[in-house]
Amino acid sequence: KFEDLKKVNILIVGDSNGRDLFNAINLNKDLFPKYEFSFYRDQISDFFEFINLKENKEFRLKIENFFDSSIQYNLKNADFIILSYEWNDSYLESLETSILHVDNKNKIIITGNTPHFPTYIHDIHSFTIVDKFVFDNKRLPNNKEKINLEKLYYQENDKHFLDLNNRIKEISDKYNITYLEKNDYICEKIKKRCDFFTESNNKIYWDSGHYTLEGAKYLGKKIYEK
């Protein structure tokens, strides 16, 4: 539950991508002293059922049984609610259908998809791009090779998720909802490069797009800077 209602209370609702965003910020919470963050993992359809709560005894009973008291408290007291999912066609349909019934739309913030990069299967192991480099070369990349790999990450950024982000932004603009683009703190459009290492050469991603803890801490600082 939110502990200090005098702060700006922000509830992040989502799947594992939402958890990554929460970790990135929560691991750097000293940088955000005026804010308090909480996370709730949920299917988007269930979430919209709650925020569209009707004055209907049967419906209210269903909701009260479905959500525990701390989640109900956080939803009621959140100044902003950030939706952070791995968006797909079905989720976007649910989003646009449900957002029509949200009275306080300026309370909602929608994030785009996390950038997704290819992985490679070797035996039973799944390698990221940099994993494959280390496995093939038996060493970490030097500075020049890091730049080349950052460019490769940019080139291999999954176009399907980028296209979905365009649709998310269109929906956000249509209903005047704030949109946050995750690519902005991971990739640089001008240089055409995407981060894959922290300053200490720790991996940012442990698979195609989920953050390691060190990666989350690194990206949280970049979110703060942005």
N, C-alpha and C positions, 0 to 999 in steps of 0.2 A: 504493500500500500504506500501511496505517497505520504511522506512524513512531514513535509513542510509546505502547506498550502499557500504560504506567502511567496514562494518561488513560482516560476513559470513551470507548470507540470506538464510533461510531454509523455504521452503513452504511445509506444511503438507497438503496432499490431501487425503480425505477419507470420511467415514460416521461418525456415532456417536462414533465409536472407534477411529477414527482420531481426533475428537473433544476432546475426553478424553486425548489423548496423548498431544495435544496442550495445554489443561488446565494444565496438570501436569507440563509442561515446563514453560508455561507463568506465572503461579502462583509462580514460582521460578526464574523469569527472571534475578534477581540480581545475581544468581549463574552462569549465562551464558552471561557475559558482552560483549564478542566478537561476539555474535550471535544475529540475529534478526529472530523471527519466525512469520509466518503468517499461517492462516488455510483457506482452501477452501473445502466446502462440495460438493461432486460431485459423480456421478456414474462413475465407472472406464472406461466404454466404451467411455463416453463423454470426459473424461480427455485424453485418448489416441488419440482421434480424434484431439484434440488441439495440442498436442506435435508432432503429425505426420503431421502437417500442410503442405499442398502441394501448389505449386505456381499455383493455380487454382482460377480464379476470383469468380466462383460460390461457391466453397468450402470456400474460404476466407470470402465471404460475410456471409455465414451461420455461421461461427465461430464468426465473429465480432458481429453478432446479438445475438448469444447465450451467449457469455461471456461479462461481463461488462469490462470497461477499466482498473479498478484496478486489476482484475484477470489477464487480458492479461499482464499488467505491471509486476505483481508478477511472472508469469510464465516465462516471458522473462528475468527477473533479478535475479531469484533464482539461487543460487550457487548449491543447492541440493534440490531435491524434494523427500519427504518421502511419500510413499503410505501406508496408514494405514486403513484397512477395516476389517469388519467381513468377512473373506474370505470363499467362498464356491466353489463348483465344477465349477459353471458357471463363477465366477469371475476369477478363476485360468486359465480357458480356454481362457478368454479374455486377461488376463495378458500375457500368453505365446504367443498367436497369435500376440499381438500388440507389445510386447517388441522387436520382430525381426526388427521392422522398426524404432526403436529409435537409432539415430546416436550416441548421447552422453550418453552411458549407465552408465558411472561412475558418472553421475549426479543424478542417481536414487538410492534410498534406499528403501528397502521393509521390512516392519515389519511383524512378525508373528501375529497370532490371539491373542487377549487378552485371558487369562485363563477364562474358564467358569465353574461355580459351580452350583449345583442344587438349585432350590428354591422350596418352599412348599406352597401349597394353603390352607389357612384356612379361611372359610367363603368367603369373597370377597378379602381377603388380600393375598399378595404374600410375603412369608418369606424367607430370606436367612438362611443359616445354623446357624449363630449366632443369628439371630432374633428368630428362633425356640427355641434355648437354653434359651434365655432371657424370652420368652413367657412361656416356660414350667417351668422354675425355679424362675421366678419373680426376677431375679437379674443378674448382670454381672458375667461372669466366673472369677474364681480366677486364679492365675498364672499357676497352674498345669492343670486346665481345659482349659486354653488358648492354652497350648502346645498340648493337646489332640485334640482341635478343629483345630489347625493349621495342625496337621497330617491328620485330617479328610478332610480338604479342599484339601490337597495334593492328598489324595486317590480318592477324588471325582472330581478332575480336569477332565473336559470332554475329553475323549479319542478321540472323533471325531475331535475336534479342534486341538489336539496334532498331530494327523495323518495328518491333512491338513497342519500343520506347517512343517512337514517333506517334503511334496510336494513343499511348497513354497521355502524352503531352496534348494531343488534340482533344481528348476527353477532358483533361484538366482545364484547358483554355475555354472549351465550350461551356463549362459550368463555373468558370472563374475560381478554380481551385489551385492552390500553390503546388507547383511541380518541382521536385528536386532530381537532378540528373547525376547519378552515381559515377558515370564516366568522367565527370568534371574533376573529381578528386583522385582518379586512378590513371587516367590517360591525358595526354597533351595533344590537342588537335594540330597545333602549329608545328610542333616537332614530330608529330606522328609516332609517339612512343607511349607505352604503358608500363607502369611500375610492376616489377615482379619480386624485387628484393627490398628489404628495409635498409636503413643506413648501415646496419650491422651484418648485412648479408644473410638475414633470415628470410625464409620464404614468406611471401604474403598470402599465397593460396596453397591449400593442401590438395585441392582437386581442380576441377574446371573453373570454379569461381567462388568457393567458400574460403573465408579468411582463417588463417592460423591465428593464435592469440597474439603472437608478435606482429603479424600482419594487421590485425584489428587495431592494436595499439598505435602502429605507424599511421594507418589510414585515419584514425580518430584525430590525430594531430593535423592531418591535412584538411579534414573537415573543419576543424577549428580555424585554420588559416584562411579557408575559403569563406 
